[in-house]
Amino acid sequence: MCKIEGSDFDSGPSRITRIEKSRKQRWCDTCDAELAVGAPYVTVWWVSDGNNHTEVACPACWDANETFAKSHALAWISPGSFLSLLGDCVVDEDDPTDPWRPMLTEIATRLRDNVVRRNARVAEALHG
């Protein structure tokens, strides 16, 4: 059973969230998906301890993020913290009935595949 409580992990109430179309190449801060020019994405801006923060998420990760946050009574979760927090929720690796396990597996698989693709492109660029 998940032990996450809203007051312990809530990213705070002050944020601006917008759906935009990318004007430059970006990567999702949750699954590292490439967001090509013209691709839709969600940008989240907030201030914490006097510092501005901006992160982006692909639509699939943002939908999962919002579903998870609402079910855990969280106002919101930053895209860069979401996968870690989701992993913390799936605490018993032996429980195949955990309702969040499929979401974690799907996003972690996308992350792995996206990192492998990006590393292959970098290796190709370096070694021709």
N, C-alpha and C positions, 0 to 999 in steps of 0.2 A: 504494500500500500504506500502511496506517495506521501511523503512527510513535508511537502512544501506548503508554507503558510504565506499568505499574501503580504503580511506586514514585514516579513523577513526578506522578501525578494523583490518587492514592488519597485520598479524603476522610477517611480515618482509621477506626479500628476502633470508636470509641465513638459509638454512636447508638442511638436507640430508634425503631422503626418500628411504626406501628399502622394498621390499617384501621378507619376510623370512618365514621359517618354525620354529615353536616354539620348542625349546629344553627343555623348562620347562613350567609349567602351568602359564598362564598369563590371564589377563582380559582386555577387550577392554575399553579404557579410555572414550569412548562415550556412549556405551550401556551396559557396564559391562558384555558382553558375555564372557563365559569361552573359552579360547583359549588353548585347550588341547595340549599335546606334539604331535608334527607332524602337527598341524593345521597351515595353512597359515595365516599371519597377516602382517600388514604394520607397520613399525617402523619409527618414525619421530624424528630426532635429530636436535636441533638448539641451538644457543647461544643468550642469551638476557641479557643485562646489565652485561656482563662478566660471566654469569652463564650458565652451560650446562643444557639442558632439554631433556628428552626423554619420548615420549608417544607412545602408540600402539593403533591400531584400527583393528577391524575385517574388512574383505573385504567389507561387505555390508555398514558399516558406512563410510569407506574411499571413496567408490564410491559416496555415497550421499554427503559427504563432498566436494569432487572435483566438482561435478555438481553444488552445491550451491555456492562454491567459484568462479567458472568461471562465473556464471551468475550474480554475484555481483561485478565483476572486482577485486576480491581479489587474491593475489598471492597464498595464502593458509591459512588454519585455523588449529590450533592445535586440535587434537582429543578431548582433554579435554574441549575445549572452544566451540566446534561445536554445541552441543545441545542447549546451552544457547543462542548462537548467532542466531541459527535457530528460537528459541522461541521468541527472540526479533524481528525477521522479521515478524512473524505472530502476528501483533500488535492488530488487530481488531478481537476479539474472535467471533464476530457475523457474520463475513464474511465467509460463507462456500465455496466460490469460490476462496479463497486464494490459489494460486498454490503450496505454500510450506506447507500447512496444512496437506496433506496426508503424506508427508515425516516426519514432526514433530510427527504426531500421530503414525506412524509406529515405529520410533526410541524410542519414549517415552514409548510405549507399550512394546517393547523389553527390555528396561531398567527396567521397573517395574517388568516384568516377571523374568528377570535375578536376580534382587535383592531379590525377593521372594524366588526363588530357592536357592540362596546362603544362605539366612537367615535360611531356613529350614535345609540345610546341617549343618550349624553351631549349630543350636538348637539340632539337632540329635546327633552331636558329643559331645555337652556339657551334654546332659541329657540321652543319650543312648537310 
